[in-house]
């Protein structure tokens, strides 16, 4: 009953704010014709441009080509505090997830948004696409040889940005901000421009099976950040490799390739045997290796932290004052910081309780409801 109340109320609240039809996929309450669907494909077919599709936990491997403007939400990820490493508690009453196999934003999908899912590959073939607050995903920047603009890749955890082998595409005003990054690869042959800011690239050298150290396998040991011929502004990012406890043993896995058209401002990297190769810019900092354990809240050892909470800046972190005006940098910095468990920016009921317990006497029951806006 708790989950039913949570998400049915969210759906009502979305209707109020978005003023569009809500299509629910996998809803586990009473069925409503014209609103509830058993699969994403059925909801997509029924949807009109501008509609919202709300996907409930348990829907898996969504595969869809999008040719109309849609707002697509699920509930986030790492919501179960009993997992290893633990999820973030008390953010959402429903602790399950919905997963993506592949989503193609094709012609006609301009203005679409997708948020709150786990996994999958997102192919961009339209303008004004927003991919935000998802977990463990690949974004292929070009689905065809065409020109797009205003791609927003925001607040995702473990995201790989790739050109997908396409040569000859063009994306302007791209914004890749407040993410935990797995890789970034836009080789020469494409023309991209935009902002890459307030992200974290991190590697902790444990590489344990399943990544149980909360990010251990999120960065390969030979990752090159391929900027191609892109004209990027890279600013307020953190690049931290913890491969060894001395400078001589701490090899730099973060190298920038073909970055001559980009500008590097107010970024920070951990001291390594091979210095990071900043391009043109100002305010970039190399912090001593002795600071490795003070940059983030739970790094290199995750301890009891969740995977994404570990990358909050630690008390006294050198990254707290690196930004312009001595402001914090990294995925929790800036005006739109990363949100734990990639909770979408929709109203959420995260706690329901009754002072009368589960078996109240009489015909009435008092319910206390706790909500948050998740903006």
C-alpha positions in Angstrom: 0.0 0.0 0.0 2.9 2.3 0.7 4.2 2.1 -2.8 0.8 2.5 -4.3 0.1 5.7 -2.5 3.6 7.1 -3.3 3.5 6.8 -7.0 -0.2 7.3 -7.6 0.1 10.6 -5.8 3.2 11.5 -7.8 1.3 10.9 -11.0 -1.5 13.2 -9.9 1.0 15.9 -8.9 2.8 15.6 -12.3 -0.6 16.1 -14.0 -1.1 19.3 -12.1 2.4 20.7 -12.9 2.9 19.5 -16.4 -0.7 19.9 -17.7 -0.3 16.9 -19.9 -1.7 13.4 -20.1 0.1 10.9 -17.8 0.7 7.4 -19.2 1.6 4.9 -16.4 3.6 1.8 -17.2 3.6 -1.1 -14.7 1.4 0.6 -12.1 0.5 -1.9 -9.4 -2.7 -0.2 -8.2 -6.2 -0.3 -9.7 -6.1 -0.2 -13.5 -7.5 2.9 -15.3 -8.2 2.6 -19.0 -6.4 5.1 -21.2 -3.8 5.8 -18.4 -2.3 2.4 -17.5 -0.3 0.1 -19.8 1.6 -3.1 -19.3 4.6 -2.2 -21.5 6.4 0.9 -22.4 5.8 0.3 -26.1 2.0 0.4 -25.5 2.2 3.6 -23.6 4.5 5.1 -26.2 2.0 4.2 -29.0 -0.9 5.8 -27.1 1.1 9.0 -26.1 0.6 12.3 -27.9 3.5 14.8 -28.2 3.9 16.6 -24.9 2.7 13.7 -22.8 4.5 12.2 -19.7 5.2 8.5 -19.4 5.7 7.4 -15.8 7.5 4.0 -15.5 7.2 2.0 -12.3 9.8 -0.3 -10.8 10.0 -3.7 -12.4 9.8 -2.6 -16.0 13.0 -3.9 -17.7 14.9 -3.5 -20.9 12.9 -0.7 -22.5 13.8 -0.5 -26.2 12.1 2.3 -28.2 12.7 4.8 -31.0 11.2 8.1 -29.9 9.7 10.3 -32.7 7.6 12.7 -30.6 8.3 15.0 -27.7 7.9 13.1 -24.5 8.8 13.5 -20.8 9.8 10.0 -19.5 10.3 9.4 -15.8 11.1 6.5 -13.5 12.0 6.4 -9.8 15.9 6.5 -9.6 18.4 3.9 -8.5 20.4 2.7 -5.4 17.4 3.3 -3.2 17.8 0.2 -1.1 20.0 0.7 2.0 20.4 -3.1 2.4 22.5 -3.6 -0.8 26.3 -3.8 -1.0 27.4 -1.1 -1.3 24.3 0.4 0.4 21.8 2.5 -1.4 20.6 5.9 -0.1 17.9 5.5 2.4 14.6 7.5 2.8 14.6 9.0 -0.6 11.8 7.0 -2.2 9.3 4.5 -0.8 9.7 2.3 -3.8 13.3 0.8 -3.8 13.1 -1.1 -7.2 14.3 0.2 -10.5 13.2 0.4 -14.2 15.9 -0.4 -16.8 16.7 0.7 -20.4 18.1 -1.4 -23.2 18.2 1.3 -25.8 16.4 4.6 -26.6 16.8 6.4 -29.8 15.8 10.1 -29.9 15.0 10.4 -33.6 13.6 13.2 -35.8 10.5 14.6 -34.2 11.6 13.9 -30.6 13.0 17.4 -30.1 12.5 18.7 -26.6 12.2 15.3 -24.9 13.5 14.4 -21.5 14.3 11.1 -19.8 15.2 10.6 -16.1 15.3 8.1 -13.3 16.4 4.9 -15.2 19.2 2.3 -14.9 21.4 1.2 -17.7 21.1 1.3 -21.5 22.3 3.3 -24.5 20.7 6.6 -25.5 21.2 7.6 -29.2 20.8 11.3 -29.9 19.2 12.3 -33.3 17.3 15.5 -32.4 17.8 18.8 -30.7 16.9 20.0 -27.2 17.2 16.5 -25.7 17.7 16.2 -21.9 19.2 13.0 -20.4 19.4 13.6 -16.7 19.6 11.7 -13.4 20.1 8.2 -14.8 22.5 5.5 -13.6 25.1 3.4 -15.7 24.4 4.6 -19.2 26.0 5.4 -22.5 25.1 8.4 -24.5 25.9 8.2 -28.2 26.1 11.8 -29.4 25.0 11.3 -33.0 22.6 8.8 -34.5 23.2 10.2 -38.0 25.3 12.7 -40.0 23.4 15.8 -39.0 23.5 19.0 -36.9 21.9 19.1 -33.5 21.9 21.6 -30.6 21.3 22.0 -26.9 21.9 18.5 -25.8 21.8 18.4 -22.0 23.6 15.5 -20.1 23.1 16.3 -16.4 23.3 14.7 -13.0 23.9 11.2 -14.2 26.0 8.6 -12.4 28.5 6.4 -14.4 28.0 7.9 -17.8 30.0 7.2 -21.0 29.7 9.9 -23.6 30.7 8.7 -27.1 30.4 9.7 -30.7 29.5 6.0 -31.5 31.8 5.8 -34.5 29.9 8.4 -36.5 32.0 10.8 -38.4 30.6 14.1 -39.8 28.1 15.0 -37.1 27.7 18.4 -35.5 26.4 19.3 -32.0 26.5 22.8 -30.7 25.7 24.1 -27.2 26.2 20.7 -25.6 26.2 20.7 -21.8 27.7 17.8 -19.8 27.5 18.8 -16.1 27.3 17.4 -12.6 27.9 13.8 -13.6 30.1 11.0 -12.4 31.9 10.2 -15.6 33.0 6.8 -16.9 34.5 7.9 -20.2 34.3 10.7 -22.7 35.2 9.9 -26.3 34.6 12.4 -29.2 37.3 11.7 -31.7 38.2 13.9 -34.7 35.7 13.7 -37.6 32.9 15.4 -35.7 32.3 19.0 -34.7 31.1 19.4 -31.1 31.1 22.4 -28.8 29.8 23.3 -25.4 30.4 23.0 -21.7 31.9 20.1 -19.7 31.7 21.3 -16.1 31.3 20.2 -12.5 31.9 16.5 -13.2 34.0 13.9 -11.4 36.3 11.3 -13.0 37.6 8.9 -10.4 39.5 5.6 -10.2 40.4 3.9 -6.9 42.5 0.9 -8.1 40.5 -1.8 -6.4 38.7 -3.3 -9.5 36.9 -5.8 -7.2 34.3 -8.1 -8.7 31.0 -6.4 -9.2 32.4 -3.0 -8.2 31.4 -3.6 -4.6 33.7 -0.8 -3.5 31.2 1.6 -5.0 32.9 2.8 -8.1 36.0 0.5 -8.2 35.2 -0.6 -11.7 33.8 2.6 -13.0 37.0 3.8 -14.6 39.3 1.6 -16.7 43.0 2.0 -16.2 43.7 3.2 -19.8 41.0 5.8 -20.3 41.9 8.7 -22.6 39.5 11.7 -22.5 39.2 12.1 -26.3 38.2 15.7 -27.1 38.7 15.4 -30.9 38.3 18.7 -32.6 35.7 19.8 -30.1 35.6 23.3 -28.8 34.8 22.7 -25.2 35.0 24.7 -22.1 36.2 22.3 -19.4 35.7 23.8 -16.0 35.2 22.9 -12.4 35.9 19.2 -12.9 37.8 16.8 -10.6 40.1 14.1 -12.0 41.3 11.8 -9.2 43.2 8.6 -9.7 44.3 6.7 -6.6 46.5 3.9 -8.0 49.3 4.1 -5.4 50.2 5.9 -2.2 53.3 7.6 -3.6 53.7 9.9 -6.6 56.0 7.4 -8.4 53.4 4.6 -8.2 50.3 6.8 -8.9 50.1 6.6 -12.7 47.9 9.2 -14.5 45.1 7.4 -16.3 43.5 10.7 -17.3 45.0 12.1 -20.5 43.4 14.6 -22.8 43.7 13.9 -26.6 43.3 16.5 -29.3 42.2 19.2 -26.9 43.8 22.2 -28.7 40.4 23.8 -29.4 39.2 23.6 -25.8 39.8 25.8 -22.8 40.5 24.4 -19.3 39.6 26.5 -16.3 39.4 25.8 -12.5 39.9 22.0 -12.7 41.7 19.9 -10.1 43.7 16.6 -10.5 45.5 14.5 -8.0 49.3 14.4 -8.2 50.6 11.5 -10.3 53.8 10.3 -11.8 52.8 11.7 -15.2 51.2 15.1 -14.8 47.8 15.8 -16.3 48.1 17.7 -19.6 45.9 20.7 -19.1 45.4 22.7 -22.2 45.0 26.5 -22.5 43.2 28.0 -19.5 43.5 29.3 -15.9 43.0 28.3 -12.3 43.8 24.6 -12.8 45.3 22.8 -9.7 47.3 19.7 -9.1 46.8 18.7 -5.4 49.4 16.6 -3.5 48.9 12.9 -3.3 48.7 13.2 0.4 45.3 14.7 -0.1 43.9 11.6 -1.8 41.8 10.6 1.2 40.5 14.1 1.9 39.1 15.1 -1.5 35.9 13.1 -1.2 33.8 12.0 1.8 34.5 8.2 1.3 37.5 7.7 -1.0 39.5 5.6 -1.7 37.8 3.5 0.9 34.0 3.6 0.5 33.3 2.3 4.1 29.5 2.4 4.7 28.9 5.1 2.0 26.7 4.7 -1.0 28.5 4.8 -4.4 27.4 8.3 -5.2 27.5 9.8 -1.7 31.2 8.9 -1.5 32.0 11.6 -4.0 30.6 14.5 -1.9 33.5 16.7 -1.0 35.1 15.8 2.3 35.5 18.2 5.2 38.5 20.4 4.4 38.7 19.1 0.8 41.1 20.9 -1.4 38.3 21.0 -4.0 36.2 23.3 -1.9 38.0 26.4 -3.0 39.3 25.6 -6.5 36.5 27.2 -8.5 36.3 30.8 -9.6 35.7 33.0 -6.6 37.0 30.1 -4.4 33.8 28.1 -4.9 33.5 24.3 -4.7 33.9 22.1 -7.8 32.9 18.6 -8.8 29.5 16.9 -9.3 28.0 18.4 -6.1 29.1 21.9 -7.0 27.6 24.7 -9.0 24.0 25.9 -9.2 22.5 22.5 -10.0 24.4 19.9 -7.9 24.0 16.1 -8.4 21.1 14.5 -6.6 21.6 11.2 -4.6 20.3 8.1 -6.3 19.4 10.0 -9.5 16.0 10.9 -8.0 14.0 12.7 -10.8 12.9 16.3 -10.3 9.3 15.3 -9.6 7.4 15.5 -6.3 8.0 12.4 -4.2 6.3 11.0 -1.2 9.2 9.2 0.6 7.5 8.4 4.0 4.0 7.4 5.2 3.2 6.6 8.8 0.2 6.3 11.0 0.2 6.9 14.7 -2.5 4.3 15.0 -0.4 1.5 13.5 -1.5 -1.1 11.0 -4.8 -2.0 12.8 -6.5 1.1 13.9 -9.8 1.0 15.8 -12.9 2.7 14.4 -13.5 3.9 10.8 -10.9 6.6 10.5 -7.1 6.6 10.3 -4.6 9.5 10.6 -1.8 9.4 8.1 1.4 11.5 8.2 2.9 12.1 4.8 6.5 13.4 4.2 7.3 14.8 0.7 10.1 16.5 -1.1 10.4 18.4 -4.4 13.7 16.9 -5.7 14.6 20.0 -7.6 
